[in-house]
Amino acid sequence: YENEKIKTIYAQNKGKYLLQKLETINIDKALKSNGINPIHFKGISLALYLYLSPDYRQVGNDIDIYVNQKDYDKAKKVLCDLGYISLEKEGANNPHHIKLRKHFFIIELHPKRCA
C-alpha cells in the first residue's frame, strides 16, 4: 500500500512539475520578447538545483517571478495578455507582489527594487 501511495504521489508531482515547467517557459519567452528579464525563484527553479530529479520536490501552484521595478506594470500586462487575471481587489495596492491566475497556475509577480 505505501509503495503504491508513494508511486502515485511521485507521478502527480512529475505531471505537475512538467506543466509548471512548460508554463514557466512560456511566461519567460513572453516577458523576454517584451524586453523584460524575469528572475525566477523558489518552486521549480529551486528544484532544478537542489534535487537529483526536480520532480522529487512537491511543487505548489504558484510561480514566483521578480521583474525590475520599471518593468512591473508592463510585465503585468504581458501576463494578462497570456490569459492571467489579477486576484487583487480593484484599487488594492500591495507593494510586495501581485497575484495573477490562469487555470490552476498562480503567478506572484514581485517588483525588484534596485539599490
C-alpha positions in Angstrom: 0.0 0.0 0.0 2.7 2.5 1.0 4.7 1.8 -2.2 1.7 2.4 -4.4 0.9 5.6 -2.5 4.5 6.9 -3.0 4.3 6.0 -6.7 1.1 7.9 -7.0 2.5 11.0 -5.3 5.6 10.9 -7.4 3.5 10.6 -10.6 1.4 13.6 -9.6 4.5 15.6 -8.7 6.1 14.8 -12.0 3.0 15.8 -14.0 2.6 19.0 -12.1 6.3 19.8 -12.4 6.2 19.3 -16.2 3.1 21.5 -16.6 4.6 24.2 -14.4 7.9 24.0 -16.3 6.1 24.5 -19.7 4.1 27.4 -18.3 7.3 29.0 -16.8 9.0 28.7 -20.2 6.0 30.3 -22.0 6.0 33.2 -19.5 9.7 33.6 -19.7 9.6 33.8 -23.5 6.7 36.3 -23.5 8.4 38.6 -20.9 11.8 38.4 -22.7 10.2 39.2 -26.1 8.9 42.4 -24.4 12.3 43.4 -23.1 11.7 42.2 -19.6 14.3 40.0 -17.9 12.5 37.9 -15.2 14.2 36.3 -12.3 12.5 33.1 -11.1 12.9 31.9 -7.6 11.6 29.1 -5.4 9.4 26.5 -7.0 10.8 24.6 -10.0 13.8 26.9 -10.3 15.0 25.8 -6.8 14.1 22.2 -7.5 16.5 22.2 -10.5 19.4 23.0 -8.3 18.6 21.1 -5.1 17.2 17.7 -6.2 18.7 14.9 -8.2 15.5 14.9 -10.1 13.4 18.1 -9.9 10.1 16.1 -9.8 11.1 14.7 -6.4 10.2 18.0 -4.9 6.5 18.6 -4.3 5.6 21.8 -6.3 2.9 24.2 -5.5 0.6 26.0 -7.9 2.4 29.3 -7.7 5.3 30.6 -9.8 7.3 33.4 -8.2 8.9 36.0 -10.6 10.9 39.1 -9.9 11.0 41.8 -12.5 12.7 45.2 -12.4 10.5 47.8 -10.8 10.4 49.9 -14.1 9.0 46.8 -15.9 6.4 45.8 -13.3 3.3 47.3 -15.0 4.5 46.1 -18.4 5.1 42.6 -17.0 1.6 42.6 -15.5 0.2 43.5 -18.9 2.2 40.7 -20.7 0.8 38.2 -18.2 -2.7 39.5 -18.7 -2.2 39.1 -22.5 -1.3 35.4 -21.8 -4.7 35.0 -20.1 -3.8 35.7 -16.5 -6.3 37.6 -14.4 -5.5 39.6 -11.3 -6.6 38.2 -8.0 -6.1 41.5 -6.3 -9.1 43.6 -5.5 -9.6 46.7 -7.7 -7.6 49.6 -6.1 -5.7 47.3 -3.7 -2.0 48.2 -3.6 0.3 45.5 -2.3 3.9 46.9 -2.6 5.4 43.4 -2.3 3.7 41.5 -5.2 0.6 41.0 -7.2 -1.1 37.6 -7.7 -2.5 36.6 -11.1 -4.2 33.4 -12.0 -4.8 31.3 -15.2 -6.4 27.8 -14.7 -4.6 26.4 -11.7 -1.4 28.4 -12.1 -0.9 31.4 -9.8 1.8 33.9 -10.6 3.3 36.0 -7.8 4.9 39.0 -9.6 7.4 40.8 -7.4 8.9 44.2 -8.2 12.7 44.1 -7.9 13.9 47.3 -6.3 17.4 48.2 -7.4 19.6 49.8 -4.8 
